[in-house]
Amino acid sequence: MTSNIYEQTLIHWTKLIEPFFPKNTRFLTVDTDNTFCIYIQSPLENSKEETRISYRKIILAFTDEAINEYIHNYELGSHRKSDKRLKEFVASELQNHDTLQQSHLPEYWLITTDILNR
């Protein structure tokens, strides 16, 4: 069983966004004192090197305010709406970023209250 509601929320969000990524994508949730992140390492389909797999690295970081507002919002349907907005954000970011530019630096996507509650 997970240790706290923050970790449970990160795991829930990970399950929501998994279908947007290739099958062999790795996800790691991190819940520290002031950081709530999902680290994503997704194999690139267009890797030019056949012997080595290239990975797209994404850090999906949630502000304290965003995760706290999500957890403590008891309004009917609010979680469902925020979940839908998170999925829309991830889908949009995946379409807008050029994966052919194989950078070794991770992409950093910040999830704020505005994104979850637009």
C-alpha positions in Angstrom: 0.0 0.0 0.0 1.2 3.5 -0.8 2.5 5.7 1.9 0.5 8.8 1.4 -2.1 10.6 -0.7 0.5 12.5 -2.7 2.1 9.3 -3.9 -1.3 7.8 -4.6 -2.2 10.8 -6.7 1.0 10.6 -8.7 0.4 6.9 -9.3 -3.2 7.7 -10.5 -1.9 10.4 -12.9 0.8 8.0 -14.2 -1.9 5.5 -15.1 -3.9 8.2 -16.8 -1.0 9.2 -19.1 0.5 5.8 -19.8 -1.6 5.2 -22.9 0.0 8.2 -24.6 3.4 6.6 -24.6 5.0 3.6 -26.3 4.7 0.2 -24.5 8.3 0.1 -23.2 8.1 3.6 -21.5 9.4 3.7 -18.0 7.6 5.8 -15.3 9.0 6.8 -11.9 7.0 8.8 -9.4 8.9 11.0 -7.0 7.3 12.5 -3.9 9.8 14.5 -1.8 9.4 17.3 0.6 8.6 19.9 -2.0 8.8 18.1 -5.4 6.1 16.0 -7.0 7.2 14.6 -10.3 6.7 11.8 -12.8 9.9 11.0 -14.6 9.2 9.5 -18.0 11.7 7.7 -20.2 10.2 6.8 -23.5 12.0 4.9 -26.3 12.1 6.9 -29.6 10.6 5.1 -32.5 12.7 7.0 -35.0 16.1 6.1 -33.5 18.7 6.2 -36.2 21.1 3.9 -34.4 19.9 0.4 -34.6 22.2 -1.0 -31.9 21.3 1.6 -29.3 17.9 2.7 -28.2 17.5 6.5 -27.8 15.1 7.7 -25.2 13.0 10.8 -24.8 13.2 12.0 -21.2 10.4 14.0 -19.7 10.1 15.4 -16.2 6.4 16.1 -15.5 6.5 18.3 -12.4 3.5 19.4 -10.4 3.4 22.6 -8.3 2.5 22.2 -4.6 -0.6 24.3 -5.2 -1.7 22.1 -8.1 -1.5 18.8 -6.3 -2.9 20.2 -3.1 -5.9 21.8 -4.8 -6.5 18.5 -6.7 -6.4 16.4 -3.5 -8.5 18.7 -1.3 -11.1 19.7 -3.9 -14.3 17.8 -3.0 -16.5 19.4 -5.6 -18.5 16.8 -7.6 -16.7 16.0 -10.8 -13.6 18.1 -10.1 -11.1 15.2 -10.2 -12.6 13.9 -13.4 -12.3 17.4 -15.1 -8.7 17.8 -13.9 -7.8 14.3 -15.0 -9.2 15.1 -18.5 -7.2 18.4 -18.6 -4.0 16.6 -17.6 -4.5 14.1 -20.5 -5.2 16.9 -22.9 -2.1 18.7 -21.8 0.1 15.6 -22.2 -1.4 14.8 -25.7 -0.8 18.4 -26.8 2.8 18.5 -25.5 3.6 15.3 -27.3 2.2 16.6 -30.5 4.0 20.0 -30.2 7.5 18.8 -29.4 9.7 17.5 -32.2 11.0 14.1 -31.1 13.4 14.0 -34.0 15.6 16.5 -32.2 17.3 13.9 -30.1 18.6 15.9 -27.1 20.2 14.3 -24.2 18.5 16.9 -21.9 15.1 16.0 -20.5 12.1 18.0 -21.3 10.5 19.8 -18.3 6.7 20.1 -18.3 5.3 22.1 -15.3 1.8 21.3 -14.3 0.2 24.3 -12.5 -3.3 24.8 -11.1 -4.2 26.8 -14.2 -3.5 23.7 -16.4 -5.6 21.4 -14.2 -8.4 23.9 -13.7 -8.7 25.8 -17.0 
